[in-house]
Amino acid sequence: MRKLQPAHGGQDPGAVYKGRQEKDDNLKLALAVGEILERNGIDVSYTRTTDIYQTPFEKAQLANQAGVDYFISFHRNSSPKDNQYQGVEVLVYDKSGIKYQMAENIVGALGELGFREIGVKERPGLVVLRRTKMPALLIETGFINSDGDNQLFDEKFQEIAQSIADAILGTLDEETVNEPLYYRVQTGIFRNRENADRMLYQLLEKGYPSFLLYENDLYKVQTGAYQQIGNAIAMEQRLRDDGYSTIIVTK
């Protein structure tokens, strides 16, 4: 699941230029990107879908509590003087891991639409990047007090949303390709968390390396994570001898 965070909101308009408020652009773009991601099979949640205010800490906490895989914050930049700067940049806690690759892909995709590419920058002091427990990035989609960037934002809005979504999806595809394949032995699948916990605790008490996976509104009790299918088959036989119905799954 991905958490999309339209920055500012409510009594906090963000940057303002000629009556244009950053909070409105952020929400509009986050919803548009989210819709595209959902059409491509990605579960998406939002810190806000209406004009409400939340502190940066609250936004980070919402993402942590939801247990999302990625946190993406939508902003528009601003400068001390009107039409002083223009361009897109993406901010990250540090330049490492999947978040950095995703950030680079987003900057490049927006650059192809005509935005000046400022690049990817480290901002470890930002709360939404520092307090989130998952890979997080903050997109600055052009300067709101740049007439040129605003023209691009308005005239190519759907292309911008599509480009950001494509960059996210492309990065996720790259990650999937590079991930090793693991075999796990599944002993139960439940809609009720208590039933899943009951089986999990029983397995753990017997010394099995078991865990609980929540996926598609279901609780799955699984054991082991093996790169060799033979090891998974051996574990499956142990569990079957112990009276469990099993199936080998991959992740």
N, C-alpha and C positions, 0 to 999 in steps of 0.2 A: 504494500500500500504506500502511496505517496501523499504527503501532506503539503498542500499549496497554501501559501500565506500571503494574501494581499495586504501590503503594509499600510499602516495608518488606519484611519476610519473614525467615525463619530466626530467628536469635538477636535480630533487631530487630523487636519486636512493634508498634512505633509507639505511639500513644496507647492506654492501657488504662483501662477503666472497668467496675467490677463484674465482672471476669473477661473482659470482651469486649475482643478485641484488634483494633486497627485493621487490621493486616496481613490478617486473615481477611476483613473486610468489603471491603477494596480488591480482593483477588483475586476474590472472588465477583462483585462488580459488573463488574470489567473483563472477566471471562469471559462474563458475561451480555450485556454491550453488544457484545462481539466477535462472539458468536454471531448476534445480530440483524444486525450489519453484513455478516457473511458471507452470510447468507440474502438480503441485498439486493445481492449481487454485489461487495462490497468485499473486497479481499485484506487480511487482518489478521495481524499477528504480535505476539508478546508478549515482554516482557523476562523474565517468568517465568510458569509455569503451575502451579508447585508451591511449597511453603513453603521457599524458599531465600533467602539474603541476597546482595544486590549493593549496591555503593556507588553513590551518585548518579552519579558519574563513569562507572562501568561501564555504567549504564543509558543514559546519553547516548551512549557509544561504541557500544553495541549498535545503537542507532537509526541512528547515522551510518554504521556499517558496512553495515547492511541497506539503506541508501539509500531509506528510507521517505519518504512525502510529508508525513506529519503525525505528531506525537508527543503522545500524550494520557496524562497521569499521573493516577491515581486515588488520592485521599486522603480521610480524614475529619479534621475539625478538632478542636481541643480548647482548653479555656480553663483558667485557673488554678483557678477554683472550679467545682464541679459545678453544672450548670443555670444558669450565669452568662450564657451566650449561646446563640443558636441561629441557624440559617440556612445558606444555601449561598453560596459564592463561587467564582470561577474566577480563577486567577492567570496572568498572561502576562508576557513580558519587557517589552513596551511595548504601548501601545494603538494598534496600527496593523495594517493588512493583514487577511488572511483569518482569522488566529488570533483577532483581537479580535472579529470578527463572529461566529465560532463560539462564543467564550466568552460573548458577550452572549446568543446564542440558547440556550445550555445553561442559563444562569442563569434566563432567562425561562421555559423549559420546566419546570424544577424548581419554580419559583415557582408555576406553575399547579397543581402537585400539593399545595401547602400549605406548602412551605418558605418561610421568610423570605428575601427576596432581598437579600443583602449587596452583591452586585455584582461587577464585574470590577476587579481591582487589579493594578498593575504590581509585579513582583518581579524586577528584573534581576539580583539577587544569587544567585538559586537556580540551582544547578548544572544541573539538568535543563532549565531554560529558557535558561540562558546558553550551555551547551556543545553544545546540539543545533543542527544545521545547517538544520533544517527548521522550519516553524511549530510551536510547542509551547505546550501549555497544561496547567495543573494544576487538577483539579476537587476542591474540598473539599465532599463530599456530606454536609453537616450536621455538627454537633458530636457526637462520640462520647460525651461526658460530659453530653449533654442528653437527658433521658428523652423529651422531646417529639420531638426529631429521630430518636432511635432507634426510636420507635414508627412514625414515618413511613417510615423506612428499611426496617423489617421488614414492615409491613403493605402498603406500596405498592412493594415491591422490583421486581416485574416492570414496573410502570408507570414507575419511575425509570429502569430500564435502557432501556425503550422510548423514553422521553422524551429521554434523552441521545443514543441512536442516531438518533432522528428529527431532533434538532437538528444532529447532525453531517451526516447525509444531506442535510438541507435546505440547509445552508451550502454543501456541495459542489455541489448543484444550482444555487444562486445563482452560484457561481463559474464553473460551466460555461456558464451563460447569458451571463455577462458577458465570457467569453473570446472574442477574435477567432478566426475560422476561418482556419487556415493550410493551404495545399496544399503537399505534399511529394512528391518523386519517389523511389519505392522501387526499388532495383536488386537487392535480394537479401534472402532471409530464411533463417536458418540455426539449427539446433540446436547446432552446434558453434561456439564462440567464435573459434577459430583461423581457420576459414573466413570468418567475418564480418570479422575483422580484416584478413585478406588482401585482401578486396575493398575495404575501407575505405581501407587504405594506398595501394592502387593508384589509387583515385579522388582521394585527397588529393594524391598525387604529380602527377596530371594537372591539378591546380588546381581541382577541383570542391569546393564548400562542403558536404562530406559529414560525416555523423556516424553514431554507432551508438546504436540504441534497443533496450533490453532490455524485453520485454513478453510476458507469458504464456509464460514459459520459452523464448522465441525471441529471436534476435538479428536485428534488422532494420537494414539499411544504407539510409540515406535521404539525400537531397540537397535543400538549400534549404528555405525556409519562406516561402511567398508568399501574400499576401492576395488577389492577383489571379490568377485561373485562367490567364490568358493567359501570365503569366510562368512558371508551372509547366509549361505546354505547351511553351513555348520551351526550357526546360531539359530536358524529357523528350526533345525532338527531338535536342538535342545529344548526350545520353547514348545514344540509339538509334543515331545516326550513328557513335558511337564503339564500337558493338558490344554495348551492354548491353540486356538485357531489362528493361522498366520498367513501372511502374504508378503512377498518381497516387493518393495517399492524403490524407486530411484529419486534422487534429488540432486 
